[in-house]
Amino acid sequence: MKHSVIILFSFLLCASGFAQLKPNSLFTDNMILQRGVTVPVWGTANDGESITVEFEGQKVSATATNGKWLAKLKPLKEGGPFTMTISGSKTVTIKNILVGDVFLCSGQSNMGFPVRAIRAIGNYPKVSEIIADAANYSMIHQYKVPLKKSEDIPAPVSDAGGKWYVCDSTTVKDFSAVAYLFARELQKKIKIPIGIINSSYGGTAAQNWIIKDSLEANPLLKPILENYYKALAEFPNKLAKYKEDIDKTMAKYSADSAKAVDAHKEIPRKPAAPLTPAERGGPSGLYNTMILPLAPYAIKGAVWYQGEANGGQGIQYRTLLPTLINNWRSLWGIGDFPFMIVQIPGWKGHTPELREAQLLTYQKIPNTTMTVINDADDTLDVHPGNKQPVGERLALAARGLVYKEKIEFMGPIYQSMQVVGNTIELSFTHTGKGLVAKDGDLKDFTIAGSDKKFVPAKAEIKGNKVIVSAEGINKPEAVRLGWRLCPQVNLYNEEGLPASPFRTDVAK
């Protein structure tokens, strides 16, 4: 009888909503906390429960309301390892904590691309060397946000459910390659712990990472939601049609593949069942599940490598990317924190308008950088395997933007033009120690007169300007650089950083 009473009492406690103290999954062993700022610590507990957080001589308290609590530590100095104790209905001890700088690294598959998949080219170290070397960087830790499939736009969640990992030659294999190489180069220079929050999901469009209210409120973005719901309603019929035609589809695939082999051409992609538009969260879904639950974890800045899924939507992306940046900055509420953009490289599906949208965002939104990587790999794969120059250049960007080092941290960026006779003189920012042409004469410049017909142009460097002209163009009006799917830009600054493609006749 006594045993039954105990069981019944335990059941009633659970049924009445009793919840033991639990820190958010961001606050677990191996975490890295942001130095130099107020540090929020939060989690769940029973309503009215008093929570005490003890860390490095500080003792702060909070009371749980609606099942949630949040305490704030005063600014911390870099170092570690430390231990944190959180007390309430029980005591939670969190070990191996470092204090340093934390960066949110997000985007789609090229950000999620793991270290183990690196395909180094040229003189860059092989992946086996990178993995072995990772044993030297235990001051880099990664928190990985797990991926979840969806059937519709998922509701907001309060905990991403991830885990912190210490970098070594085993764990690094599944670290984001771009994020790890960025952190490694940065850690070499500033000599403090670096935390990576890897929140990335392959095949996802920018709108998946933006709050729904922002999509609905903007006339340029609202059609995204309308098209999503229409596609979701049509999906069952689309899937049924695929299943109905599968035998015919596979027969055609086999025949086309055989012809491609005989002709020594690329084999077509094998047909696959269509994916529901909701599978990767849909518009706002990843904001709800992979960004919202991370705030207000104290961070130093963010790195964004995405755009492939919006490859043909360059004009719309001019609104999407600034909206995303503003959303995230508003969510964290710590001002315009540094935001570093990777400009997507050339590929058969990456229109120049998309790269232009990233360039315009950098020029429009304060406290941002843009890293150009068109030269980092070939243009045959949407997932360039040589991630080392990407990480290295992002670390340069952080050193310049975040840490205010007096270095050149970006490639040349078009600034203005002036017509001089039958030439156009181009001026640039981020010229560093000077402009240079890599591997011969400047290439991939085109020029046009009033007829708007662009023709290949001759381009020469004079000081920090580029002079562009072409035979037959006596009254030039516009110049473009690398304005095609796969740019072949060889304009650099002396620091070895490539120029961004651009056009002087930007479409409004």
Protein Blocks (a to p, Z undefined) as FASTA:
>chain_A
ZZmmmmmmmmmmmmnopacddddfklcghiacdehiacdddddddehiacdddeehiacd
dddeehiacdddddddeedddddddddfbccddehiacddddddeddfklmpcfklpcce
hjbccfklmmmmmmmmmmbccddddddddfbdcdddfbeoiacddddfklmmmgcfklmm
mmmmmmmmnopacdddddddehiafklmpcfklmmmpmklmmmmmmmmmmmmmmmmmmmm
mmmmmmmmmmmmmmmmmmmmmnopacdddddddddfklnopahklmmmmmmmmpccdcfb
dcddehklmmmmmmmmmmmmmmmmmmmmmmnonojaddddddddddfklcfklmmmmmmm
mmmmghiacddfklmpcckbfbdfblmlmmmmmmmmmmmmmnopacdfbdcddfbdcdeh
jaccdddehklnodcdeeiaaehiacddfkopacddddddehjaccdddehiabcfbdce
hiafbdcbfbdcfkopacddddfklcZZ
